[in-house]
Amino acid sequence: MQPSVSPTAIFEELSEFVAVHMKSCREMVHPAPWFEHKTHHDYDLWMIRKGSLQLQIGDQQYAVSAGDVLFFYPDLPYMASAQDEDCQFIFIHFDFGMGEQQRILDDLPLSGIIPQPLLKREWELFCDGFDQRESGAAGSRLYLKACLTALIARIIELYGTAEYEQHVTPFMNGALVKRQWTALEPVLRYIQEHLHRPLKIRELAQQTGLSEKYFIAVFKKTLGITPGQYIFQIKMNRAREYLYTRHYNVQQIAGLLGYCDAFAFSKAFKQYYGVAPSQFV
């Protein structure tokens, strides 16, 4: 079986590089009739708590009900309205970045309407965190940010398992979808299949048919980190997993991860984790 290189798997591997910045979070109540026509410059989530609304993106119209979550991408014009009943929702403006790529989600078709059953647990956690923050409970801001992270992670997971495709009609501005992920799939799979030996940029670039210079630029633009940083992170993830199994000694792990000897591996491991492999478990 070939190693997975899905976006979900990549976010799992590179979770240490992910940064979520919640810029604002408020609850809005709009008495009917209500109408707005806007474009936001950040990622935007609306969690509809009461009522319903109509949404128009381009020439497409959507009905949104209580319990649904709306996910807008930056710079996406929309028209929203509530004609027959009041509408109440929590909105969150946020950034979601990885490494130096501050809008890492732009390359994935995630913007859309997600029904509450798919996000039930994360919905309840977030609303609980929001209500705690509104009451001024200690530690509630940090808890709310953690809930937002869990909510986004679940949306990415739904996309990775195709549940999002089956149950959500995404509305995307085609110019926003760059799909560099697909172009990198061969090289990401190649890296995972060849961790047992040193890897050179030249051979990685050959997997994509790009020049070395352009390959590095595409890789960093897509994932927010360099190929070298990616390889090092994957090796440290695998080293941790091997140590947890207790099936391999340090020398064997060094060989599995392409290090010339146990000393070189131990030095790299301590650089990342702050302790020697023998002290890790």
Residue pairs with C-beta under 8 A, 6 or more apart in sequence:
2 189
2 193
3 189
3 192
3 193
5 184
5 185
5 188
5 189
5 192
6 160
7 108
7 156
7 159
7 160
7 181
8 156
8 157
8 159
8 160
8 161
9 160
10 181
10 188
10 223
11 18
11 98
11 153
11 156
13 233
13 234
13 237
14 98
14 99
14 223
14 225
14 230
14 233
16 233
17 98
17 99
17 224
17 225
17 233
18 96
18 97
18 98
18 104
19 95
19 96
19 97
19 98
20 94
20 95
20 96
20 145
20 148
20 149
20 152
21 94
21 95
21 96
21 97
22 92
22 93
22 94
22 144
22 145
22 148
23 42
23 93
23 94
23 95
24 91
24 92
24 93
25 90
25 91
25 92
25 93
25 130
25 133
25 144
25 148
26 90
26 91
27 49
27 88
27 89
27 90
27 91
27 130
27 134
28 88
28 89
28 90
28 91
29 86
29 87
29 88
30 82
30 86
30 87
30 88
31 86
32 51
32 82
32 83
32 84
32 85
32 86
32 87
33 81
33 82
33 83
34 53
34 81
34 82
34 87
35 79
35 80
35 81
36 79
36 80
36 81
37 77
37 78
37 79
38 77
38 78
38 80
39 75
39 76
39 77
39 78
40 72
40 74
40 75
40 76
40 93
41 74
41 75
42 74
42 93
42 94
42 95
43 71
43 72
43 73
43 74
43 93
43 94
43 95
43 96
43 103
43 105
44 70
44 71
44 72
44 74
44 91
44 92
44 93
44 94
45 69
45 70
45 71
45 72
45 91
45 92
45 94
45 148
45 151
46 69
46 70
46 72
46 89
46 90
46 91
47 69
47 89
47 90
47 91
47 92
47 123
47 126
47 127
48 64
48 65
48 66
48 67
48 68
48 69
48 70
48 87
48 88
48 89
49 66
49 88
49 89
49 90
49 127
50 66
50 86
50 87
50 88
50 89
51 66
51 82
51 85
51 86
51 87
51 88
52 63
52 64
52 65
52 66
52 82
52 84
52 85
52 87
53 64
53 80
53 81
53 82
53 87
54 61
54 62
54 63
54 64
54 80
54 81
54 82
54 83
55 61
55 62
55 63
55 64
55 70
55 78
55 79
55 80
55 113
56 62
56 78
56 79
56 80
57 76
57 77
57 78
57 171
58 171
60 171
62 113
62 169
62 171
64 70
64 113
67 115
67 116
67 123
68 113
68 114
68 115
68 116
69 113
69 114
69 116
69 119
69 123
69 151
70 112
70 113
70 114
71 110
71 111
71 112
71 113
71 114
71 155
72 78
72 111
73 105
73 106
73 110
73 111
73 172
73 173
73 176
74 103
74 106
75 173
75 176
76 111
76 171
76 173
76 176
90 126
90 127
90 130
92 148
94 148
95 102
95 103
96 103
96 104
96 105
96 152
97 103
97 104
97 224
98 104
98 223
98 224
98 225
99 220
99 223
99 224
99 225
99 229
100 220
100 224
100 225
101 220
101 221
101 222
101 223
101 224
102 224
104 223
104 224
105 156
106 176
106 177
106 178
107 177
107 178
107 179
107 180
107 181
107 222
108 156
108 159
108 177
108 181
109 159
109 170
109 172
109 177
110 155
110 156
110 159
110 164
110 170
111 170
111 171
111 172
112 164
112 168
112 169
112 170
112 171
112 172
113 168
113 169
113 171
114 155
114 158
114 164
114 167
114 168
115 167
115 168
116 123
118 154
118 158
118 163
118 164
118 167
118 168
119 151
119 154
119 155
121 154
122 147
122 150
122 151
122 154
123 151
125 147
125 150
125 151
126 144
126 147
126 148
126 150
126 151
128 147
129 140
129 143
129 144
129 146
129 147
130 144
130 147
132 140
132 143
132 144
133 140
133 141
133 143
133 144
155 164
158 164
158 168
159 165
164 170
178 222
180 218
180 221
180 222
181 222
183 208
183 218
183 222
184 208
184 218
184 219
184 222
184 223
186 207
186 208
187 204
187 205
187 207
187 208
187 215
187 219
187 227
190 203
190 204
190 207
191 199
191 204
191 227
191 230
191 231
191 234
192 234
194 258
195 231
195 234
195 235
195 238
195 256
195 257
195 258
196 255
196 256
196 257
196 258
197 258
198 258
199 231
199 258
201 212
201 215
201 216
201 227
201 228
202 212
204 215
204 227
205 211
205 212
205 214
205 215
205 216
208 215
208 218
210 218
215 227
216 226
216 227
219 226
219 227
219 230
220 226
223 230
225 233
232 268
232 272
235 257
235 258
235 268
236 268
236 269
236 272
236 273
238 256
238 257
239 253
239 257
239 265
239 269
239 277
240 273
240 280
242 248
242 252
242 253
242 256
243 253
243 277
243 280
243 281
244 281
246 281
248 256
250 262
250 265
250 266
250 277
250 278
251 261
251 262
253 265
253 277
254 260
254 261
254 262
254 264
254 265
254 266
257 265
259 265
259 268
265 277
266 276
266 277
266 278
269 276
269 277
269 280
270 276
270 277
273 280
